[in-house]
Every structure is written in structure tokens, then in C-alpha cells.
């Protein structure tokens, strides 16, 4: 039974819009789709091709294959696809280079609109250094004047960005489309979960369809994890481990830095100490470029700086994907126990670390939800453009929510807030701590700057009567994606 397709309505609409343009103008349109592994790029494009009802060819490149093998695979897919009116028009002997292969593609394009999909484009480019130029030449001379939608997919985010950069052959020829994970509302709809459980499921899965396909309908996150601990080959373990192996096939310094961040080290100094060796901490001259690469190129880390009306330090690092973050913090250890036939012990590892991990992992999700909600008419501070956090060098206090007009240095603060993602409600003691801490944030004005509370278990009556400008629960967080 095929897996139901969930969400992605806006992405499908964007692709159909491009196809409509091809149909109306009779000319080609190219789209470069990038997103991390297991985020569902191939599944999205296949669904689009199925719904479009147009002839198409779909090539999935093989990593490590030679150019000759890649071209042979492409010609085989072309011959067996719905694209050529007559399969006999496709040469039986595969060309020896990409320029000739792309000429063969152009020769069999129909007069009506069609779709050409090249999946894992970076693998084709790394096989053959002339591929980029050959594709650009074929597009300019043979394809762009025909009614064809060219979809270029890739999981290497940096290479896909470089593919359309100003100094590369395909610059200015493809519309970029970044495919992120499913959002919490889509996860909740897919699994039939209420808001609180949908957020947990999103944090555990990272919103990745590759994990959600294995998730039984209506199952809360901890119940799912407990069941999967009996299966060491579960996607819960396999998807993040495959991502690690693809990005870091060798246990080099970059992987040690990532693992240090995943284990809970957030500051430059702590990461250096953990990722170092017996001879001492990792030198700043080595660590700083690695952090920039992991953050700006690989996008596997995210960097957060204190948000206020004054510049602040230190920057804090976190694993950007919550599923990989959980894997490094807990499920990797659980998998080892699962492999040894100890599923109960594997689950206990996750259970012990769950509350602390979830409390941190949910913060960036809530900030994103508030940024989305700020565009709606019922948000108390509609001029909010960015939501971050604030801390000093001692991390006392640490304010989890700061709403401002811009970052990294704000012109104005609109609210400060707290996140309490525990079984107990946000009470007067929590509110007092928030008010005292917020008063230390540069740009915060008591009585003028608003206060916000986000709590898994609600708020007490005293907090409700205190004049807090915004009090959110799990439903409000999820609703931000459904507005």
C-alpha cells in the first residue's frame, strides 16, 4: 500500500505555477530544489509529476558512479519514461559524454509541456567536471526554448547554492526552492496527534518524512521511541546516522566539533575543550573556521547571539536539526544498547535525558512560531520581525524569548518572554523570575516592553491576572503554522 502524501501544499502550488508558466509561454523553466537528506525532495517531485499528468523523465543519480555509468543510466531512464513519443527515438548505444546525452534528450522532447528531473545533481557534477557547463549549454541552446520544466534536486546544500552562484555556468537560469522539514501542524495531521504530542513528534523526527513513515498513527513520541528501541535498524536511528556518514564519512575534527555541540556544549570555549585532545583544547584558529563551515556551508549547526539593543556575547551553537540533535544526545547511545539486545536499557537512556533535551530543543521552534504569528492581526506586537533570546556571559539570567524589530542588534524591543516546557504550569514564581531577568536586558523598559509566556502546562490564575501580554500553550504554537 503506497504511503499517503502529507502536506507540502505550498511547494506543490509553486511547482504547478512554474508548469503553468511553461504551458502559457511555451518556453522552458528551471527550478533548483535543495534540502537535507530524507526531507522528502524526491517524494515531493514524484507526487508533483504524478499529479501534473505530463510526460516526464526522472533520473536519480548514483553517488560514486562514473560519468559513463551516469550517462548510461540517464539514457535507460529516458528510454523507459513517458517522455519520448517513441522509445526507439532514444539511441540504443549510450553517448560517451553529457553534451551528446543532453542533445539526445532535446531530440525527444514533445511539443507539449513535459518535465525533466535530475535528482542528486551534485553527484552528477562531481562525477564529471564538465557537467555544469554541458547543462548550461544544453539549456541555453536546446532546452530553454522548448516547453519543458527542468527540476534540479540536491541534498548538498552548499553545492546546490554554488551551482547557481554568480561565477558558475547556470547562474541566473534556475529559480531556487529550499525544501525544509514538515512543520508541526503537518506532523500532527499526518500522525493524528494533538498539539503537545505533535510538537514532541516534530522534535523527535525533525519533521523528516523518512522517520514519520515508520511512525504508527496516534502514537505519542515516547511510546514510539520505546517501541523503536527494540529495532536497531529503525529509521529513528538509521536516518540521522546516514546523514552523519554522508556528511562526515571519517571521524575528523569537524565531526568531533559537531558531536561536542550535540552533547550539550554550546559556547566556543566548551566546544574547544570537548573537541580537543589530550594535548589541550582545540585551538581557536582551527575551531573558528570549522564552526563557520558547519554553520554557513553545511547548515548542520545554527548559531544564536544575544538579542537586545546592544551587541552581546557569547554566541551559542546548536545542532540545527532536532532529530540529529536527539541522536547525538541520546538515541545514538540507545542504538548501541539496542544492538546488544537490551531495548529496555536503550529506552531508559532516552527517558532519563528526555525532559532536559526537550526543554532546550523546543525553544527555536517556539521562536519560529512567534515570528510566523507576528504577521497576523491578533498578535500583540505586530511590528516584531525577529524573535531570539538574551543572555550575559554568566548565563544568569537567560531570557528565552526576545521580540525585536531586527537582529543581531535591535532598534527596539517589543517583548521579553519565558518558555516552560514541563509538567507543571507557569506560576507566580516563574513570572517574578522573568520580570527580574528581563529588566537586565538592554532595551527592555519595565511597564512598556511587553511580557510573553509559553508553557506546556498552562499558567496559574495569578499569572493570568498579572497583565502578561501573551500566554501561549502547545495549541497556539502549532496554530502558528496553520494561520
C-alpha positions in Angstrom: 0.0 0.0 0.0 1.6 3.3 -1.0 2.4 5.8 1.7 -0.1 8.7 1.8 1.4 12.0 0.8 1.2 14.6 3.6 1.5 18.4 3.5 3.7 20.3 1.0 0.7 22.1 -0.5 2.6 25.4 -0.9 5.5 23.6 -2.5 3.2 21.8 -4.9 1.5 25.0 -5.7 4.8 26.7 -6.6 5.8 23.8 -8.9 2.4 23.9 -10.6 2.8 27.6 -11.0 6.1 27.0 -12.9 4.5 24.4 -15.1 1.6 26.7 -15.9 4.2 29.3 -17.0 5.8 26.7 -19.3 2.4 25.9 -20.7 1.4 29.6 -21.2 4.7 30.8 -22.7 5.9 27.6 -24.5 9.4 28.2 -23.0 11.5 26.3 -20.5 11.7 27.0 -16.8 14.3 25.6 -14.4 14.0 25.1 -10.7 16.8 24.2 -8.3 15.4 22.4 -5.2 17.7 21.9 -2.3 17.1 20.3 1.1 18.8 18.0 3.5 18.6 14.2 3.1 15.3 12.5 4.0 13.4 15.8 3.9 11.3 14.5 1.0 12.6 16.2 -2.1 12.3 13.1 -4.4 8.9 12.2 -2.9 7.6 15.8 -3.5 8.7 15.9 -7.1 7.3 12.4 -7.8 4.0 13.5 -6.3 4.1 16.6 -8.5 4.9 14.6 -11.6 2.0 12.2 -10.9 -0.5 15.0 -10.3 0.7 17.0 -13.3 -0.2 14.3 -15.8 2.5 15.4 -18.2 5.3 13.3 -19.8 8.4 13.2 -17.6 11.7 11.5 -17.1 13.2 11.1 -13.6 16.9 10.4 -13.2 18.2 9.5 -9.7 22.0 9.8 -9.8 24.2 7.2 -8.1 27.0 8.5 -5.8 30.4 7.4 -7.0 29.3 6.2 -10.4 31.5 7.1 -13.3 30.3 9.6 -16.0 29.9 6.6 -18.4 27.6 4.9 -15.9 25.7 8.1 -15.1 25.0 8.7 -18.8 24.0 5.1 -19.4 21.5 5.3 -16.5 20.2 8.6 -17.9 19.6 7.1 -21.3 18.0 4.0 -19.9 15.6 6.1 -17.8 14.8 8.3 -20.8 14.0 5.3 -23.0 11.7 3.8 -20.3 10.0 7.1 -19.4 6.8 8.6 -20.7 8.8 11.5 -22.3 9.6 10.2 -25.8 6.7 9.7 -28.2 8.5 6.6 -29.5 11.2 4.9 -27.3 13.0 3.9 -30.5 14.0 7.6 -30.9 16.3 7.2 -27.9 19.7 5.9 -29.1 20.3 2.3 -28.1 24.0 3.0 -27.6 24.6 5.5 -24.9 26.6 8.6 -25.8 30.1 8.9 -24.2 29.6 12.5 -22.9 27.0 14.7 -21.3 26.7 17.2 -24.2 25.6 14.4 -26.5 23.3 12.9 -23.9 21.6 16.2 -23.4 21.2 16.6 -27.2 19.5 13.2 -27.2 17.2 14.5 -24.5 16.3 17.6 -26.5 15.7 15.5 -29.6 12.8 13.5 -28.0 11.1 16.3 -26.1 7.5 16.5 -27.1 5.8 19.6 -28.5 3.5 19.7 -25.4 4.8 20.6 -21.9 7.0 18.0 -20.2 9.1 17.6 -17.1 12.8 16.6 -16.7 14.0 15.7 -13.2 17.7 15.3 -12.3 17.9 14.1 -8.7 21.1 14.5 -6.7 22.6 16.9 -9.1 25.8 17.3 -7.1 26.6 13.7 -7.6 26.4 14.2 -11.4 28.6 17.2 -11.1 31.3 15.5 -9.0 31.4 12.6 -11.5 32.3 14.9 -14.4 33.9 18.4 -14.2 32.3 19.4 -17.5 28.7 18.5 -16.4 27.8 22.0 -15.2 29.0 23.7 -18.4 27.3 21.0 -20.6 24.0 21.5 -18.8 24.2 25.3 -19.2 25.0 25.0 -22.9 22.2 22.5 -23.5 19.7 24.7 -21.6 20.6 27.9 -23.4 20.7 26.3 -26.9 18.4 23.4 -26.8 16.0 23.3 -23.9 15.0 26.7 -22.7 13.2 27.5 -25.9 11.1 24.3 -25.5 8.1 23.8 -23.2 10.0 21.9 -20.5 10.1 22.2 -16.7 13.6 21.2 -15.6 13.8 20.3 -11.9 17.3 20.0 -10.4 17.4 18.4 -6.9 20.3 18.1 -4.4 21.0 17.3 -0.8 24.3 19.0 -0.5 23.1 22.5 0.4 26.3 24.3 -0.2 27.0 22.6 -3.6 23.4 23.4 -4.7 23.9 27.0 -3.7 27.2 27.1 -5.6 25.5 25.6 -8.7 23.5 28.7 -9.3 26.1 31.2 -7.9 27.2 34.2 -10.0 30.5 32.6 -11.0 29.0 29.3 -12.1 27.6 28.4 -15.6 24.0 28.0 -14.5 23.8 31.4 -12.8 20.5 33.2 -13.3 18.9 30.3 -15.0 17.1 28.4 -12.2 14.6 29.6 -9.6 15.7 28.4 -6.1 13.4 26.4 -3.9 14.5 25.4 -0.4 12.6 22.4 1.0 12.5 22.3 4.7 11.1 19.6 7.0 7.4 19.2 7.6 6.1 21.7 10.1 4.5 20.7 13.5 1.0 21.2 12.1 1.7 18.9 9.2 3.3 16.3 11.5 0.2 16.5 13.8 -2.1 16.0 10.8 -0.1 13.1 9.4 0.0 11.2 12.7 -3.3 12.2 14.2 -1.8 13.8 17.3 -2.9 16.7 19.5 -0.8 19.8 19.6 1.5 18.9 22.5 2.2 15.4 21.1 2.6 16.9 17.6 5.4 19.1 18.9 7.1 16.2 20.5 6.8 14.1 17.3 8.2 17.0 15.3 11.2 17.4 17.7 11.9 13.6 17.6 11.5 13.2 13.8 12.9 16.6 12.8 9.8 16.7 10.6 11.5 14.3 8.2 9.2 12.0 6.2 11.8 9.2 6.3 11.1 8.8 10.0 7.4 9.7 10.0 6.6 6.9 7.5 7.6 4.4 10.3 5.5 6.2 13.0 2.2 4.5 13.9 -0.8 6.7 13.7 -1.8 8.3 17.0 1.4 7.2 18.9 3.0 9.7 21.3 6.7 10.3 20.9 8.0 8.4 24.0 5.8 5.4 23.1 7.2 5.5 19.6 10.8 5.7 20.9 10.2 2.8 23.3 8.9 0.6 20.5 11.8 1.5 18.2 14.4 0.7 20.8 13.6 -2.9 20.1 14.7 -2.4 16.5 18.3 -1.3 16.0 17.6 -0.8 12.2 14.7 1.6 12.9 14.7 4.8 10.8 14.8 6.7 14.2 18.4 5.6 14.4 19.2 5.0 10.7 18.2 8.4 9.2 20.4 10.6 11.4 23.3 8.1 11.3 23.1 8.1 7.5 23.2 11.9 7.5 26.3 11.8 9.7 28.0 9.3 7.4 27.2 11.2 4.3 28.5 14.5 5.7 31.3 13.1 7.8 32.5 9.7 6.4 35.7 9.9 8.6 35.9 10.8 12.3 37.7 14.1 11.6 37.9 17.3 13.6 34.6 18.6 12.0 32.7 15.6 13.3 34.3 16.0 16.8 33.1 19.5 16.9 29.6 18.5 15.8 29.5 15.8 18.4 30.6 18.2 21.1 27.8 20.6 20.2 25.4 17.6 20.1 26.4 16.5 23.6 25.4 19.9 25.0 28.4 22.2 24.7 27.1 25.5 23.3 29.9 28.0 23.8 33.1 28.4 21.8 35.3 27.6 24.8 33.3 24.5 25.9 33.3 23.1 22.3 37.1 23.7 22.1 37.6 21.8 25.3 35.4 18.8 24.4 36.6 18.6 20.7 40.3 18.8 21.7 42.7 16.1 22.5 45.0 15.1 25.4 47.3 17.9 24.4 44.7 20.5 25.1 41.7 22.3 23.7 41.2 22.7 20.0 42.9 26.0 19.0 40.7 28.9 18.0 42.5 29.1 14.7 41.2 25.6 13.9 37.8 25.7 15.7 36.5 29.0 14.3 36.8 28.1 10.6 35.2 24.7 11.4 32.3 26.3 13.2 31.8 28.7 10.2 31.9 25.8 7.8 29.4 23.7 9.8 27.1 26.7 10.2 27.3 28.6 7.0 28.1 25.9 4.4 26.9 22.6 5.9 24.0 24.3 7.8 24.3 21.4 10.2 24.8 23.8 13.1 23.0 27.0 14.0 24.5 30.0 15.8 22.4 32.2 18.2 23.6 35.5 19.5 22.0 37.5 22.4 19.3 39.8 21.0 19.0 43.3 22.5 19.7 46.9 21.6 23.4 46.4 22.3 25.8 43.9 20.9 26.2 40.8 23.1 28.3 37.7 23.7 28.8 34.8 23.7 27.3 33.2 20.6 25.7 29.8 21.3 25.8 26.9 18.9 23.2 24.1 18.5 22.6 21.2 16.1 20.1 22.7 13.6 18.1 19.6 13.0 16.3 18.3 16.2 16.4 14.7 15.1 20.1 14.7 14.7 20.4 16.7 17.9 18.4 13.9 19.7 20.6 11.3 18.1 23.8 12.8 19.3 22.4 13.5 22.8 20.6 10.1 23.4 19.4 7.8 20.6 22.9 7.0 19.4 23.7 5.5 22.8 20.3 3.9 22.8 21.0 2.3 19.5 24.2 0.7 20.8 22.2 -0.9 23.6 19.5 -2.0 21.2 22.1 -3.7 19.1 23.2 -5.7 22.1 19.6 -6.9 22.7 18.9 -4.5 25.6 15.8 -2.5 24.4 14.7 -1.6 28.0 18.0 -0.1 28.8 18.1 1.7 25.5 14.7 3.3 26.3 15.8 4.3 29.8 18.8 6.3 28.3 16.3 8.4 26.2 13.8 8.6 29.1 16.4 10.0 31.5 17.5 12.7 29.1 14.1 13.5 27.6 12.9 16.4 29.8 16.2 18.4 29.6 16.6 17.7 25.9 13.1 18.6 25.0 13.2 21.8 27.0 16.1 23.1 25.0 15.1 21.7 21.6 11.6 23.3 21.7 13.0 26.9 22.1 14.0 27.6 18.5 10.7 26.0 17.4 8.7 28.4 19.6 10.7 31.4 18.4 9.9 30.4 14.8 6.2 30.1 15.7 6.2 33.5 17.2 7.8 35.1 14.2 5.1 33.5 12.0 2.4 34.6 14.3 3.7 38.2 14.4 2.3 38.6 10.8 -1.3 38.0 12.0 -3.7 40.7 13.2 -4.2 39.2 16.7 -0.5 39.2 17.7 0.0 41.9 20.4 3.3 43.2 18.9 2.7 43.2 15.1 6.0 45.1 14.4 8.0 42.1 15.6 10.4 41.0 12.8 12.6 38.6 14.7 12.4 36.5 17.9 15.5 35.4 19.7 16.8 35.1 23.2 19.2 37.0 25.5 21.9 36.0 28.0 25.0 37.5 29.5 28.4 35.9 29.9 27.4 34.3 33.2 24.1 33.0 31.7 22.3 34.5 34.7 19.7 35.4 33.7 18.9 33.7 30.4 15.8 35.1 28.7 14.4 32.6 26.2 12.2 35.0 24.2 13.0 38.5 22.9 10.9 40.1 20.2 12.5 42.9 18.3 12.5 44.9 15.1 15.7 43.5 13.7 18.8 41.5 14.6 21.6 41.0 15.6 21.4 44.4 17.3 17.8 45.6 17.7 16.5 49.1 17.4 13.6 48.4 19.7 12.4 45.5 21.9 8.7 44.7 21.9 8.6 41.9 24.4 10.6 39.5 26.6 9.3 36.1 27.5 9.9 32.7 29.1 9.4 29.1 27.9 8.4 26.5 30.5 8.0 23.1 28.7 7.4 20.9 31.8 4.5 19.1 33.5 3.9 22.0 36.0 2.2 25.3 35.0 3.9 28.6 34.7 3.3 30.2 38.1 3.9 33.5 40.0 7.5 32.4 41.0 8.3 31.9 37.3 6.8 35.3 36.4 8.8 37.1 39.1 12.0 35.5 37.8 11.1 36.6 34.2 10.4 40.2 35.3 13.6 40.4 37.3 15.7 38.9 34.5 14.1 40.9 31.7 14.9 44.1 33.5 18.6 43.4 32.8 18.1 43.1 29.0 19.4 46.2 27.2 16.4 48.0 25.6 13.8 46.5 28.0 11.7 49.1 29.7 9.6 47.8 32.6 5.9 48.7 32.2 6.4 49.5 28.5 8.0 46.4 27.0 5.6 43.5 26.9 5.9 40.1 28.6 5.1 36.8 26.9 4.8 33.3 28.4 4.8 29.9 26.6 4.0 27.0 28.8 3.3 23.3 28.0 1.0 23.0 31.1 -0.6 26.4 31.1 -0.4 29.2 33.6 -1.8 29.7 37.1 -4.6 32.2 37.9 -2.2 34.7 39.4 -0.2 34.8 36.1 -3.4 35.2 34.1 -4.3 38.3 36.1 -0.9 39.9 36.1 -1.1 41.7 32.7 1.0 39.3 30.7 0.6 40.4 27.1 0.7 36.9 25.6 0.2 33.5 27.2 0.6 30.5 24.8 0.2 26.8 25.1 1.0 24.0 22.7 -2.1 24.7 20.6 -1.0 28.2 19.9 2.5 27.1 18.9 1.1 24.6 16.4 -1.5 27.0 15.2 1.2 29.5 14.0 1.8 27.1 11.0 -1.9 26.9 10.2 -2.8 30.5 10.1 
